[in-house]
Amino acid sequence: AGGWLFWRVTACGKRNGDSKRQVILFILCVCVCQSGAETLRYSLAEEMERDAFVANIANDLGVAPSQLAARKARVVSEGNEQLFRLHQNTGVLTAKEPLDREEICPQSDTCTLFFKIFFENPLQLIRGEVEILDVNDNSPVFSEKEMVLEVPETTSPGSRFPLESARDKDVGSNGLQNYSLESNSHFSLALETGKDGVKYAELVLDRQLDREEQRELNLLLTATDGGSPPRSGTAQIRIVVLDANDNIPVFRREVYEVRLAENSPPEQLVVRVVAVDPDEGSYGKVRYTFTQTSERSRQLFKLNPATGEIRVTGNLDFEEAKNHEMVVKATDGGGLSAHCKVQVEVLDVNDNFPEIALTSLTASIPEDAPPRTVVALFSVRDRDSGDNGRTECSIDGDLPFSLTPTFDNYYELRTNAALDREKTAEYNITITATDWGTPRLSSQEIICVQIRDVNDNVPEFSQEVYTMSVTENNSPMLQIGRVNATDADAGKNARVTYALVQQEGKGQPEVSINSENGAVYILRSLDYEQVRAFEVAVRAADGGSPPLSARAVLRVMVQDENDNAPVVLHPPHDGSSAVGELVPRWAPAGYLVAKVVAVDADAGQNAWLSYELVQAPEPALFRVGLHSGEVRTARAVAERDAPRQKLVVLVRDSGQPPRSATATLAIALVGGFSDAHLQGSEEAPAAEPDGPLTLYLIACLACVSALFLATALAALVVKVRRARRREAETLPTFPKVATESDAGSLPRSYVYDVCFAAGTVNSEFRFLRPLLPCFPAGLPPGPGDQRNSVCSQEAARLGEEGD
């Protein structure tokens, strides 16, 4: 109807050509369709063939059939059996099987089946009902094909005899409408209608019987319904005329009203009916039977024919029938009878558990689903009535879900808080439906909801800073350790890959990392003396979209290896001078002769140096400091000691294995500072003094020496001042650990050059330059200076001038 109206309105708008009017009519049509689609009502005749057409849902709702499939439309009937089918491609609603109204609604004048149509995306529910129309497919039927009535001949005209009623399963006009009796001279038929609207017939005696005239009468009773064409059923009435019995049984009450709980057990006494007949003998003996009682009531109750007790024989069900009416006939031995009614009201008892029926369920939802997300739709039904049929639903446990009632006992299961798959990956939600009866009955339904992972967790390193060590001179691609990061997510969102972070302004890193397991490798051989430590940044990224990442610092410490031998700085190895150190013959024990200066490029224990005198002409004359390298006299110099001494000092580090170097010292023992050098051979005769010429020469040389000393001193002062002004000038290049005096290296306060005249061998005089310190530019003298010298180059230059 809604689709037809929409088509008519659209056609009208197009015919008129007015677009504005067409829009207004379309809006009006939508409003009308929405208001009318609240409940769809249809009718269908019973006993139609399979897949009989009921309605076109798509047209009535005004939607295209393609939308039915897109929104997963489906029809759900109330109850356990699904009676209808919705064709999504056409929108037609059909009946799955032929429907028998008498089977579906056996005790109802109207038979209405309810259904609901569910749409998804978004969720929508539309109610509907189909009325099953009765057709005249059942004939009236008598429970007994022959009814026997014993009528005393003394029965006065006008007496009435109730007859067994016929039953027609059809309703309305198709139900039982009339009784007819074949024509006879004694009886007529009277029709009555009970409170329940059921018609029943009574036989009325019009003319008194005469047993001597006719002992038995056979009449045909016909019951007819109102169908088209009408159907009928017949029963034979056999009337036996009895001899005179002038008293009929009399019930104490015409109507017995009883209230009985539906859970009454079998054999429970319902009521006892009593009829009294004052006659004697067989005429006064009364027997009880059911008459005008439905077959269902006969199955639920039994009547003791002798005592009149009515007891329960079946299972009463309030939901099936709330009332039962029975007619008890009391007949004496003479055939006289009386009737009473027994009305049983069945009381509801809370004997039905609530029934939970799932209509829609989302098996899994993402963990970032917003609150109030619909997870499931279900209904609750309790077949009891009143408070016994009133239900309430709850969720067991403290879960992030809630129930929202909608309509017609339907509930929505929704989320009410943020979800976190890392805390709970699956919820088993127990829904409990409880009625309000006494005792309260409940049912449970477990709904399993999976939480889908979302990439909401950043990988986490086990440490913020990883410190690893490697010994220098390592082999390339050596694994030195492993970094580890974990991600609390699942699947590809938890798969972590590793990479080094390229830092601006820096070259290629010295390490590489395995992207899968985080193993760290050294790319090439390292040298502690060049690189002692370095840091790189490591990034761990997950496989999510977009990926999340975290960083950690990888610090690599290079460990020193004893791969450098000591280097001797002093004495020099050029060996240009014949005499390296001058020692006066008056030198006492402990006199500082020289200091062996050596350094080691290694570090730590590998750079700790020790000194040992390994070769000396007079081993008892000199000694070397084990850690200082100072060469001192072990005793006072004696006249017998050779004037030339050559010492070999071994410099050894403390590494494993140790490395060493040697230094050679040439020492000259002089008697005074006027000697220029020793003779080349001790056996050469002493030169004769030249007398006054020698004195003149000495005086001249002294003057020249004084003048040169003053000039050199002035130049040295100017040079030192200029050097202090030049702050950018660097210190002399020494190995890096040259300043570590505790490792055997020479402190800056001990740096000096030995200056001596290297004249001809035949010269009889030796001139020594004044002993003044010669410091590098910008280096102040140390507190430990004990001997001073000038540069060896200047001493050599003086030797050349002496030549």
C-alpha positions in Angstrom: 0.0 0.0 0.0 2.9 2.4 0.9 4.7 1.6 -2.4 1.5 2.1 -4.4 0.9 5.4 -2.7 4.4 6.5 -3.4 4.0 5.6 -7.1 0.7 7.4 -7.4 2.1 10.6 -5.8 5.2 10.5 -8.0 3.2 10.0 -11.1 0.9 12.9 -10.1 3.9 15.1 -9.5 5.4 14.3 -12.9 2.0 14.8 -14.6 1.6 18.2 -13.1 5.2 19.1 -13.9 5.5 21.1 -10.7 8.8 20.0 -9.0 8.1 21.9 -5.8 4.7 20.2 -5.5 6.3 16.9 -6.2 8.7 17.3 -3.3 5.9 18.2 -0.9 3.9 15.2 -2.0 6.9 13.0 -1.6 7.5 14.2 2.0 3.8 13.7 2.7 4.0 10.2 1.3 7.0 9.3 3.4 5.2 10.5 6.5 2.1 8.5 5.7 4.2 5.4 5.0 6.1 5.7 8.2 3.0 6.1 10.3 1.3 3.2 8.6 4.2 0.9 8.7 4.2 0.6 12.4 2.3 -2.7 12.2 1.6 -4.6 9.0 -1.7 -6.5 9.0 -2.5 -9.2 6.5 -4.9 -12.1 6.2 -4.5 -15.6 4.7 -7.0 -18.3 4.2 -6.1 -21.6 5.8 -5.1 -24.7 4.0 -3.5 -22.7 1.2 -0.7 -24.5 -0.8 3.0 -24.4 0.1 4.6 -20.9 -0.5 1.2 -19.3 -0.7 1.4 -15.5 -1.3 0.8 -13.4 1.8 2.0 -9.9 1.0 4.5 -7.9 -0.9 6.6 -6.4 1.9 8.8 -4.3 -0.3 5.8 -2.5 -1.8 4.1 -2.1 1.5 7.2 -0.6 3.1 8.0 1.4 0.0 11.5 0.1 -0.4 13.3 -1.5 -3.3 13.8 -5.3 -3.1 17.6 -4.7 -3.4 17.5 -2.9 -0.1 16.0 -5.9 1.6 19.1 -8.0 0.7 21.5 -5.1 1.5 20.0 -4.6 4.9 19.8 -8.4 5.6 16.0 -8.3 6.1 14.5 -11.4 7.6 11.2 -12.4 9.1 11.0 -14.0 12.6 7.7 -15.6 13.8 6.8 -15.8 17.4 7.2 -19.2 18.9 9.6 -22.0 18.1 8.3 -22.7 14.6 8.9 -20.3 11.7 5.8 -20.2 9.5 6.7 -17.5 7.0 9.5 -16.9 4.5 10.6 -13.6 3.1 12.1 -13.6 -0.4 14.7 -10.9 -0.4 15.0 -10.7 -4.2 11.3 -9.9 -4.6 10.2 -8.7 -1.2 7.3 -11.2 -1.2 6.2 -12.8 2.1 4.9 -16.4 1.7 3.7 -19.2 4.0 6.2 -22.0 4.2 3.6 -24.8 4.7 -0.2 -25.0 4.4 -1.7 -23.6 7.6 -4.4 -25.3 9.5 -6.3 -22.8 11.6 -7.8 -25.5 13.7 -4.4 -26.9 14.6 -2.7 -23.6 15.2 -5.6 -22.0 17.2 -7.7 -24.9 18.4 -9.6 -22.9 21.0 -9.8 -19.4 19.6 -12.4 -17.8 17.4 -9.8 -15.6 15.8 -6.4 -16.9 14.8 -3.7 -14.3 14.4 0.0 -15.1 13.8 2.5 -12.4 14.8 5.8 -11.9 13.1 8.6 -9.3 13.0 10.8 -8.1 10.2 14.4 -7.2 11.2 16.6 -4.9 9.2 20.3 -4.2 9.8 22.6 -1.3 8.9 20.9 0.4 10.7 19.0 -1.9 13.0 15.2 -1.6 12.5 12.2 -3.8 13.5 8.8 -3.8 12.0 5.9 -5.7 13.5 3.3 -7.6 11.5 0.4 -9.9 11.9 -1.4 -12.4 9.7 -4.9 -13.4 10.4 -5.7 -17.0 9.4 -9.1 -17.0 7.9 -11.3 -20.0 8.5 -12.7 -22.0 5.6 -15.4 -24.5 5.8 -13.3 -27.6 5.8 -14.7 -29.4 8.8 -18.2 -31.0 9.2 -20.1 -31.1 12.5 -19.3 -34.3 14.3 -21.2 -36.0 17.2 -19.1 -37.7 19.8 -21.5 -40.6 19.7 -23.2 -41.9 16.6 -26.1 -43.2 18.7 -27.7 -41.5 21.7 -29.9 -43.7 23.9 -32.6 -41.9 26.0 -34.7 -43.8 28.5 -38.0 -41.8 28.9 -40.6 -43.0 31.4 -44.0 -43.1 30.0 -45.2 -40.9 32.8 -43.1 -38.1 31.6 -45.3 -35.1 31.2 -45.3 -33.1 27.9 -42.9 -30.2 27.9 -40.1 -32.2 29.5 -36.7 -31.5 28.0 -33.9 -34.0 27.4 -30.4 -32.5 26.7 -28.7 -34.1 23.7 -25.0 -34.6 23.0 -23.8 -31.5 21.1 -22.0 -31.8 17.9 -18.5 -30.3 17.5 -17.4 -28.3 14.5 -13.7 -27.3 14.4 -14.5 -24.3 12.2 -15.5 -21.0 13.7 -17.8 -18.2 12.9 -20.3 -18.8 10.1 -18.5 -21.9 9.2 -19.1 -23.3 12.7 -22.1 -25.2 14.0 -25.2 -23.1 13.3 -28.3 -25.3 13.5 -29.8 -28.7 14.6 -32.8 -30.4 13.0 -34.8 -33.4 13.9 -36.7 -35.7 11.6 -40.4 -35.3 11.9 -42.3 -37.4 14.5 -45.4 -37.2 16.6 -43.9 -37.1 20.1 -40.8 -34.9 20.1 -39.6 -31.6 18.8 -36.2 -29.9 19.0 -35.3 -26.8 21.0 -32.1 -24.9 20.4 -30.2 -23.1 23.2 -27.0 -21.1 23.3 -24.5 -21.4 26.2 -22.4 -18.7 27.8 -19.6 -19.6 25.6 -21.7 -19.1 22.5 -22.0 -22.8 21.7 -25.4 -24.0 20.5 -26.8 -27.2 21.9 -30.1 -29.0 21.4 -32.6 -30.3 23.7 -35.3 -32.9 23.0 -38.8 -31.6 24.0 -41.6 -34.0 24.7 -44.7 -32.7 22.9 -47.0 -35.6 23.4 -47.0 -38.1 26.3 -45.5 -41.4 25.5 -47.4 -44.7 25.8 -45.1 -47.7 26.3 -47.9 -50.0 25.4 -48.3 -48.2 22.1 -44.7 -47.8 21.2 -41.8 -49.1 23.3 -39.0 -47.4 21.4 -38.5 -44.5 19.0 -35.6 -43.9 16.6 -35.0 -40.3 15.5 -32.3 -38.8 13.3 -30.6 -35.7 14.6 -28.8 -33.5 12.0 -26.3 -30.8 12.9 -25.6 -28.2 10.1 -22.9 -25.5 9.9 -23.2 -22.1 8.0 -20.6 -22.7 5.3 -21.1 -22.4 1.7 -21.9 -25.1 0.8 -23.0 -26.1 4.2 -21.7 -29.3 5.9 -23.7 -31.5 8.2 -23.3 -34.4 10.6 -25.9 -36.9 12.0 -26.5 -39.0 15.0 -29.2 -41.5 15.8 -31.4 -41.0 18.9 -32.9 -44.1 20.3 -35.6 -43.4 22.8 -36.5 -46.3 25.1 -39.9 -45.8 26.9 -39.7 -47.0 30.5 -42.2 -48.0 32.8 -43.5 -45.5 35.3 -40.9 -43.8 37.5 -42.4 -40.8 39.1 -39.3 -39.2 40.7 -36.3 -37.8 39.0 -32.9 -37.3 40.6 -32.3 -33.8 42.1 -28.9 -32.2 42.4 -28.1 -30.2 45.5 -26.7 -27.4 43.3 -27.3 -26.7 39.7 -23.8 -25.2 39.2 -20.6 -26.3 41.0 -17.8 -23.7 40.8 -14.3 -24.9 41.6 -10.9 -23.2 41.5 -8.0 -25.5 40.8 -4.2 -24.8 40.5 -2.7 -25.9 37.2 0.0 -28.0 38.9 -2.6 -30.1 40.7 -1.4 -33.7 40.7 -3.3 -36.6 39.2 -6.1 -38.2 41.3 -6.6 -34.9 43.1 -10.3 -34.5 44.0 -11.9 -31.6 42.2 -15.5 -31.8 43.5 -18.1 -34.3 44.3 -21.5 -33.9 42.8 -24.6 -35.4 44.6 -28.0 -36.0 43.2 -30.8 -37.5 45.3 -33.7 -39.7 44.0 -36.5 -40.5 46.6 -37.5 -43.5 44.7 -36.7 -46.9 46.0 -35.0 -49.8 44.4 -33.4 -49.4 41.1 -35.4 -46.2 40.5 -33.7 -44.6 43.4 -30.2 -45.6 42.5 -28.4 -42.8 40.7 -25.4 -43.1 38.3 -23.4 -40.1 37.1 -22.0 -39.5 33.6 -20.5 -36.6 31.6 -22.7 -35.1 29.0 -22.2 -32.0 26.8 -18.5 -32.0 27.8 -15.6 -31.5 25.5 -13.2 -34.2 24.6 -10.3 -32.3 26.2 -12.2 -31.9 29.5 -12.9 -35.7 29.4 -9.1 -36.3 29.1 -8.3 -34.0 32.0 -11.0 -35.1 34.4 -12.7 -38.4 35.3 -16.1 -38.9 37.0 -16.8 -41.8 39.3 -20.2 -43.0 38.1 -21.2 -44.3 41.5 -20.0 -41.6 43.9 -20.0 -38.5 41.6 -16.4 -37.6 42.5 -14.5 -35.7 39.8 -10.7 -36.2 39.9 -7.8 -34.9 37.9 -6.4 -37.4 35.4 -4.2 -35.2 33.0 -1.9 -32.2 33.3 -3.7 -29.0 33.6 -2.2 -26.0 31.8 -3.3 -22.5 32.5 -1.7 -21.3 29.3 -3.7 -23.8 27.2 -7.2 -23.3 28.8 -8.1 -21.1 31.7 -11.6 -22.6 32.2 -13.3 -26.0 31.9 -17.0 -26.5 31.9 -18.6 -30.0 32.3 -22.2 -31.2 32.5 -22.9 -34.1 34.8 -25.9 -36.2 34.2 -27.5 -38.1 37.1 -29.7 -41.0 36.0 -31.8 -43.2 38.3 -32.6 -46.8 37.7 -35.9 -45.9 36.1 -34.1 -43.8 33.4 -35.0 -40.4 34.9 -32.1 -38.0 34.9 -31.1 -34.6 36.0 -28.2 -32.3 35.0 -25.8 -30.0 36.8 -22.8 -27.9 35.6 -19.3 -28.1 37.0 -17.2 -25.0 36.2 -13.5 -25.4 36.9 -11.3 -22.2 36.9 -7.6 -23.1 36.4 -5.3 -20.9 38.5 -2.0 -19.9 37.1 1.1 -21.3 38.8 4.7 -20.2 38.0 5.6 -23.4 36.2 7.2 -22.0 33.0 10.7 -20.8 32.8 11.5 -17.7 30.8 12.6 -18.4 27.2 15.5 -16.4 25.7 15.6 -16.2 21.9 18.5 -14.6 20.1 17.4 -12.5 17.1 20.7 -10.9 16.1 24.3 -11.4 17.3 27.6 -9.7 16.4 30.2 -12.4 17.0 33.1 -10.0 17.2 33.6 -6.3 17.7 36.8 -4.1 17.5 38.3 -3.0 20.8 37.9 0.6 19.8 34.2 0.3 19.4 32.5 3.3 21.1 30.2 2.8 24.1 26.6 2.0 23.4 27.6 -0.3 20.5 24.8 -2.9 19.9 26.2 -6.4 20.2 23.1 -8.6 20.2 19.3 -8.4 20.1 17.2 -11.0 21.8 13.7 -11.4 23.2 12.4 -13.0 26.5 9.1 -14.8 26.7 7.3 -16.4 29.7 4.1 -18.4 29.0 2.8 -17.7 32.5 0.5 -14.8 33.2 0.5 -11.9 35.6 3.6 -11.5 37.7 4.4 -15.1 36.8 4.9 -14.0 33.2 6.6 -10.7 34.0 10.4 -11.0 33.4 13.5 -9.0 34.0 17.0 -9.5 32.5 20.4 -9.0 34.0 24.1 -9.7 33.2 26.1 -11.8 35.6 29.5 -10.3 36.7 31.1 -6.9 36.3 31.4 -6.7 32.5 31.5 -3.6 30.2 28.1 -4.5 28.8 24.6 -3.4 29.6 21.0 -4.4 28.6 18.6 -1.9 27.1 14.9 -2.9 26.9 13.3 -1.9 23.6 9.7 -3.1 23.1 7.7 -6.3 23.3 10.2 -7.9 25.7 13.1 -7.3 23.3 16.4 -6.3 24.7 19.6 -4.9 23.2 23.0 -5.9 24.5 25.3 -2.9 24.3 28.8 -2.0 25.4 28.9 0.6 28.2 32.6 1.2 28.5 35.8 1.2 26.5 37.1 -2.3 25.6 40.7 -3.4 25.8 41.6 -6.6 24.0 45.0 -6.8 25.8 43.2 -7.1 29.1 40.3 -9.3 28.0 40.2 -10.9 24.5 36.9 -12.7 24.9 33.8 -12.2 26.9 31.4 -15.0 27.8 28.3 -12.9 28.7 25.8 -14.8 30.8 22.3 -13.2 30.5 19.8 -14.3 33.2 16.1 -13.8 32.6 14.0 -14.1 35.8 10.3 -13.9 36.2 8.4 -12.4 39.2 6.6 -15.5 40.2 6.8 -17.4 43.5 9.2 -19.1 43.4 11.1 -17.1 40.9 12.2 -19.1 37.9 15.1 -18.1 35.7 16.9 -19.1 32.5 20.3 -18.3 31.3 21.9 -17.7 27.8 25.6 -17.4 27.3 26.7 -15.1 24.5 30.4 -15.3 23.4 31.8 -12.0 22.1 35.3 -11.9 20.6 37.2 -8.6 20.8 39.1 -7.8 17.6 42.6 -6.3 18.1 43.3 -2.7 17.1 46.8 -1.4 16.9 46.7 0.8 20.0 49.9 -0.3 21.8 53.4 1.0 21.1 56.2 -1.5 21.2 58.1 -1.4 24.4 61.8 -2.1 24.7 63.0 -4.1 27.7 65.6 -1.3 28.4 65.8 2.3 27.5 69.6 2.1 27.0 71.3 -1.1 25.9 75.0 -1.2 26.7 77.1 -3.7 24.8 80.9 -4.2 24.6 83.3 -5.5 22.0 87.0 -6.0 22.1 89.0 -4.1 19.5 90.4 -5.9 16.5 87.2 -7.9 16.3 86.1 -9.9 13.3 83.6 -8.3 11.0 79.9 -9.2 11.4 80.4 -10.3 15.0 77.2 -10.5 17.0 77.6 -8.5 20.2 74.1 -8.7 21.7 70.4 -8.4 21.1 67.7 -5.8 21.7 64.2 -6.9 22.5 60.9 -5.1 22.3 57.4 -6.5 22.9 54.0 -5.3 21.7 50.9 -6.1 23.7 48.8 -6.3 20.6 48.1 -9.5 18.6 48.7 -10.8 15.1 50.5 -8.5 12.7 49.9 -5.6 15.2 52.3 -7.4 17.6 55.0 -8.3 15.0 58.0 -6.1 15.8 60.7 -5.2 13.3 63.9 -3.4 14.2 65.9 -0.8 12.4 68.7 1.7 13.1 67.7 5.4 13.0 69.8 7.4 10.6 71.1 10.5 12.4 71.7 13.7 10.5 75.3 14.8 10.2 76.7 11.3 11.0 78.1 8.7 8.6 77.1 5.1 8.3 76.9 3.4 11.7 79.4 0.8 12.8 76.7 -1.7 13.6 73.8 -3.4 11.9 70.7 -5.0 13.4 68.6 -8.0 12.4 65.1 -6.6 11.6 63.4 -9.8 12.8 65.1 -10.8 16.0 67.0 -7.6 17.0 70.5 -9.2 16.9 73.2 -6.5 16.8 76.3 -7.1 14.6 79.6 -5.1 14.3 80.2 -4.4 10.6 84.0 -4.0 10.7 87.0 -4.3 12.9 87.3 -1.5 15.5 90.3 0.2 16.9 90.1 1.3 20.5 92.6 4.1 19.9 90.3 5.5 17.2 86.8 4.8 18.6 86.3 4.1 22.3 82.5 4.2 22.3 79.6 5.3 20.2 75.8 5.4 20.4 73.1 4.7 17.8 69.3 4.9 18.1 67.2 1.7 17.4 63.6 1.9 16.4 61.1 -0.9 16.9 58.0 -0.7 14.8 55.0 -3.0 14.8 53.1 -4.3 11.8 49.9 -2.3 12.4 48.4 0.3 10.0 49.5 2.9 10.7 52.5 1.4 12.4 53.5 2.5 15.9 57.2 2.7 17.0 59.5 3.2 19.9 63.1 4.1 20.3 66.0 2.9 22.5 69.6 3.9 22.7 72.3 1.3 21.8 75.6 2.2 23.4 78.6 0.2 22.2 81.8 0.2 24.4 85.1 -0.8 22.7 87.4 -2.6 25.0 91.1 -2.1 24.8 93.5 -4.8 23.7 97.2 -4.7 24.1 98.0 -4.1 20.5 100.4 -1.2 20.9 104.0 -1.4 22.1 105.5 1.4 24.2 107.1 4.3 22.2 110.2 5.9 23.6 110.2 9.6 23.4 113.4 10.3 25.2 116.2 9.6 24.5 115.8 10.1 20.8 116.8 7.3 18.4 118.7 9.4 15.9 122.0 8.9 17.8 123.5 12.1 16.3 125.5 13.0 19.4 128.4 11.1 20.7 127.6 11.9 24.3 123.9 11.9 25.4 124.1 12.7 29.1 126.9 14.4 31.1 127.5 13.2 34.7 130.1 15.0 36.9 132.5 12.6 38.6 131.6 14.2 41.9 127.9 13.2 41.5 126.7 11.5 44.7 124.4 8.5 45.0 120.8 9.3 43.8 122.0 11.9 41.3 119.5 12.2 38.5 121.2 11.4 35.3 118.3 11.3 32.8 114.7 10.3 32.5 113.5 7.7 30.0 110.2 9.0 28.6 107.9 6.5 26.9 104.2 6.3 26.1 101.7 3.6 25.2 98.7 4.2 22.9 96.7 1.6 24.8 94.6 2.3 27.9 94.3 1.1 31.4 96.5 -1.8 32.4 97.8 -2.1 28.9 99.3 1.4 29.2 100.9 0.9 32.6 104.7 1.1 31.9 107.6 -0.3 33.9 111.3 0.4 33.4 114.2 -2.1 33.8 117.9 -1.7 33.3 118.9 -4.6 31.1 122.4 -3.7 30.0 125.1 -1.5 31.7 128.9 -1.7 31.8 128.7 -1.0 35.5 125.5 -2.5 36.7 126.1 -1.3 40.3 126.6 2.3 39.2 123.1 3.2 37.9 119.6 2.2 38.7 116.2 2.9 36.9 113.0 3.8 38.7 110.5 1.0 38.1 107.6 3.3 37.2 109.2 6.7 36.8 111.9 5.8 34.3 114.4 8.1 36.1 118.0 7.0 35.7 120.0 7.8 38.9 123.3 6.9 40.3 123.1 3.9 42.6 126.4 5.0 44.3 128.9 7.8 44.1 130.9 8.0 40.9 134.5 6.7 41.4 137.6 7.5 39.6 137.9 4.0 38.3 134.6 4.1 36.5 134.9 4.3 32.7 134.3 7.7 31.3 131.8 6.4 28.7 128.7 4.4 29.8 126.1 2.9 27.5 122.9 1.9 29.2 120.0 -0.1 27.7 116.6 0.4 29.4 113.7 -2.0 28.7 110.3 -0.3 28.7 107.4 -2.9 29.2 103.7 -2.5 29.4 101.3 -4.6 31.7 99.2 -6.1 29.0 98.7 -9.8 28.2 100.9 -10.7 26.5 103.2 -7.7 27.4 104.8 -5.6 24.8 108.1 -3.8 25.2 110.6 -1.3 23.7 114.2 -0.4 24.5 116.0 3.0 25.0 119.7 3.5 24.8 121.4 6.1 26.9 125.0 7.3 26.2 126.5 8.8 29.4 129.8 10.6 29.7 131.5 11.0 33.1 133.3 14.3 33.2 135.6 15.7 35.8 134.4 19.3 35.3 132.4 21.5 33.1 135.6 22.7 31.2 136.1 19.5 29.4 134.5 19.4 26.0 134.6 15.7 25.5 136.6 12.7 26.3 139.4 11.5 24.1 138.5 8.9 21.5 141.0 6.6 23.1 142.2 6.4 26.7 145.8 5.5 25.5 146.3 8.8 23.5 148.9 11.1 25.2 147.7 14.3 26.8 148.2 17.5 24.7 150.8 19.9 25.8 149.4 23.2 27.1 150.0 26.2 24.9 150.6 28.6 27.7 149.2 32.2 27.3 147.5 31.3 24.0 145.2 29.0 25.8 144.2 31.6 28.3 143.5 34.1 25.4 141.4 31.6 23.7 139.4 30.8 26.8 138.8 34.5 27.5 137.5 35.0 23.9 135.3 32.1 24.0 133.9 33.1 27.3 132.9 36.5 25.9 131.4 35.0 22.8 129.5 32.6 25.0 128.2 35.3 27.2 127.0 37.4 24.2 125.3 34.4 22.7 123.7 33.5 25.9 122.2 37.0 26.2 120.9 36.9 22.6 119.4 33.5 23.1 117.8 34.5 26.3 116.2 37.6 24.7 114.9 35.5 21.8 113.5 32.9 24.1 111.6 35.5 26.1 110.1 37.0 22.9 109.2 33.6 21.6 107.4 32.6 24.9 105.4 35.8 24.9 104.3 35.4 21.3 103.4 31.8 21.9 101.1 32.7 24.8 99.3 35.2 22.7 98.5 32.5 20.0 95.9 30.5 21.8 95.1 28.4 18.7 98.6 27.0 18.6 98.6 23.3 19.6 100.8 21.4 21.9 103.5 19.1 20.5 102.0 15.9 19.1 102.4 13.1 21.5 100.5 9.8 21.9 97.2 10.4 23.7 98.3 9.1 27.1 101.6 11.1 27.2 100.2 13.1 30.1 99.7 10.1 32.4 102.7 10.4 34.6 101.5 7.6 36.8 101.8 5.3 33.7 105.5 6.0 33.3 105.2 8.9 30.9 107.1 12.1 31.2 105.2 15.0 32.7 105.5 18.2 30.8 107.6 19.7 33.6 110.4 17.2 32.6 110.6 17.9 28.9 114.1 19.0 28.0 116.8 18.6 25.5 120.5 17.9 26.3 122.7 20.5 24.8 126.4 19.9 24.4 129.1 20.9 22.0 130.0 18.3 19.5 133.3 19.7 18.3 136.2 18.0 16.6 137.9 15.2 18.3 141.2 17.1 18.5 139.7 20.1 20.3 141.0 20.4 23.8 138.1 22.6 25.0 134.4 21.8 25.6 131.9 24.7 25.9 128.6 24.0 27.7 125.7 26.3 27.0 124.2 27.8 30.2 121.6 25.5 31.7 118.3 27.2 31.1 114.9 25.5 30.6 113.6 25.1 27.0 109.8 24.8 27.1 107.3 24.3 24.3 105.2 27.3 23.5 102.4 27.9 26.0 103.6 25.2 28.4 104.6 26.4 31.9 107.5 24.8 33.7 106.5 22.0 36.1 107.4 21.9 39.8 109.6 18.8 39.3 112.3 20.3 37.1 115.7 19.4 38.4 117.8 19.6 35.3 117.7 22.2 32.5 118.9 22.1 28.9 118.7 23.9 25.6 117.8 22.4 22.3 120.1 19.8 20.9 119.9 21.5 17.5 121.4 24.7 19.0 124.1 22.7 20.6 125.0 21.1 17.3 125.1 24.6 15.8 127.5 25.7 18.5 129.6 22.7 17.6 129.7 23.8 14.0 130.7 27.3 15.0 133.5 25.8 17.1 134.8 24.0 14.1 
